[in-house]
Amino acid sequence: MEKVRDILARKGSAVWTVAPGAKVQAALKTMAEKNVGALVVVDKGKVVGICSERDYARGAAARPGACSTALVREMMSGHVLYVTPDESVEQCMSLMTSKRLRHLPVMEGDKLVGLVSIGDVVNSVIEQQKVTISHLERYITGT
């Protein structure tokens, strides 16, 4: 059974972060430059939130015109759910689905060690299914 650590081994463990006092516009620029959909919000070395494209869209809808001056802390999701490297991909997918999350920080104790997206998880499941199908085809055909 594949683990979250296997996803990180393939994709890398780089995580882009932002401070809660940063301007939202700067966070959006970083997301665009790094081609990511979310930044982990870190304050004094501690994960305090996630700022995603979805958070920005909802914040912009609620406060038209304020987005050019808004701070990350005003638009971020503050209640952070996370997974550990040893959790299964299935557990990760279940949490993401039930809580309607697109990004989950990966924590080892108090240390941020990665970030997985729903795309990462779906790709992992698809690859596992391909392997299973291949094994079954070989079993059935006797090769």
N, C-alpha and C positions, 0 to 999 in steps of 0.2 A: 504494500500500500504506500503510495507516494505521500511524502510529507512536505510541509511548507518549506523546509530547508532545501528540498530538492528543486523547488521553483527558484529560490534565491540563488542556488548554485548555477542554474542555467542563465538566469537573467541578470544576475549581479545584485549586490546589496546596496548600491548607491541610493541614497534617499535625499531628496531636496527638501530643505527646511526653510522656514520663515519665522521671524519674530512676531509676537502678537501686536507690537506697536508699529510694525511696518505698514506702509500704505498699501491698500488693496491693488492699486494700479501697478505697484512694483511686484507684488505677488503674481499678478496676471502676466506681467512681462516675463518673469522667471518661468512660469508654466509654459508660455509660448516658446521661449528660447530652449527649454529642456524637453519640449514635446511631452509634457506630462499633464494629467488631469487634476492633480492635487498636490499640495505641499503639506508636510507635517509641521504644525506650529509648535515651536520649542521655545521655552522661556527658562533661562538659567539651567540649561541641560535637561529639563524635564518636558516631556510631551504634554501639551496642554490643549491641543485641538488639531483639527484638520481644516484646511481651507481648500475647497474644491471649486471647480467650474460651476457645479450645481449650487454651492453656497453663494457664489457671486451672482448667479442668475436670480436666485430668490431674493438676495439682498437688493439687487438693482430694481427688481419689481416692486419691492416694498418701499424703497427710498429713491425714486427717480432723481437723478441729478446729484445725489450725495456721493456717488461711487468714486468720483475723482478725489475726494477728500477723506473717504472712509478708511478706517484702520482695519487690519486683519481681524483683530479681536472683536470687532463689531459684526463681522459676517461669518466667522469660522463656526464650525460645529465643535462645541466644547466638550461634549461627552464622548470620550474616545474609547471605542472598543478595539481590541487588538487580538492577535493570535501569537502563539509561540512557534519557534522553528520546528518543534516536535509534533505539532498538531497535524492531523491528516488533512489532505486536500479536501476530502469530503466534509470534515468538520468546518473547515474554512468556508467552503461553498454554502453549507447550511446556515452559518452565521450571516454571511453576506446576503443570502436570499431572504432569510427571515427578518432581518433588520433593514433590508433595502439599502445596502452599502455597496459602493463601487470600489472603495479603497480601504485596506486594513493595514495599520502599522504592524510590524513583526517585532516583538519585544522579547528580550532574554533578560529576565529580572527587570531592572530599571533601565536597561540599555536598549536603545532603538537600533535594530540590526537590519531592517529592511522594510519594504512596503510592497504589498501585493495588490493587484487590481483584479477586478472580476474577469478581465480578459486573460490575465495570467492563469487564473484558476480554471477557466473554461478550456484554455489551450492545454493545460495539464490533463484534464479529464479526457479530452479528445485524443491526446497522444496515448494515454493508458488504454482507451477503447481500441485504438488501432493495434496496439500490441496484443490485446486479448483476442481480437478478431483474427490476427495473423496466427496466433497459437491454435485457435480453434480450427482454422482452415487446414493447418498442417496436421492436426490430429485427425480430422475427418478424412483427409485425402491420404493419410498415412505417409506423408513425406517428412 
